[in-house]
């Protein structure tokens, strides 16, 4: 009875919905195609989708943002090299075209006042790269790697990778009844340009979303630049970014959980300090719930 009461309490706090806006694609065998380590839907005794915001400027997150090895730089270079394809949003249903991706990276008005000669030299030009490789806005499909070139550096009219220092991570919290253990199944990572760097609009601007499964398999794995910089303990023992995410070596706070209105925490509990307090309380409740779930 005790565990049933706690289940009811948590559902009342977080909402009964499984998240209308977070519908996932599953294959014919009942596995989530976006999961790096998929768990069959019939083995999922409990599941909740949460969104967390990771600020790479925080001390604990600095290893993800070492100079010239910023995670945003690694991802952007992979897109420009043609080995990674972005999505429009974290639902991972619709691909983003290369042109739209470059447009999101381009500083508004940065090509104004350029001469024809400067434009011919590539300044203010965002039509190159893989724009003609047949990407388009279709959904699904793997990354295109044929004919990939060397990673391109940021153009003079693009935001620098170190300016794109916010990540939004969508995670499925799942209890696997077959293995009797909890899983933090990362689904997607979204690059965010913070409001202070976005002088044109003054608000946080999503650049693009990426499948975490594709990031690990096509970008992080065996990539010497995709490192979590181990400075505190042993600089020789850097870790791959996929290991760092598996070990939850990042600091992030919850900004949303699956609910019928697809509302953010600040929309429900209020902005600023109230949202931060509510986020911390919900995170603590989840930790208590996971710990005491073994009484089931």
Secondary structure, DSSP 4 states (H G I P E B T S, - for coil): -HHHHHHHHHHHHH-S---GGG---B-TTS-BTT-TT---GGGEEEEEEEEEEEETTSGGGGGGG-TT--HHHHHHHHHHTTS---BSSTT--SBPPHHHHHHHHBPTTTTTT--HHHHHTTTT--S-TTTTSS-TT--------TT--PPPPPPTTB--GGG--EEEEEEEEEEETTTTEEEEEEEEEEEEE-GGG-TTT-S-EEEEEEEHHHIIIIIITT-TTSEE---SS-TT--EEHHHHHHTT-S--EEEEE--TT--BHHHHH-STHHHHHHHHHHHHHHHHHHHHGGG-
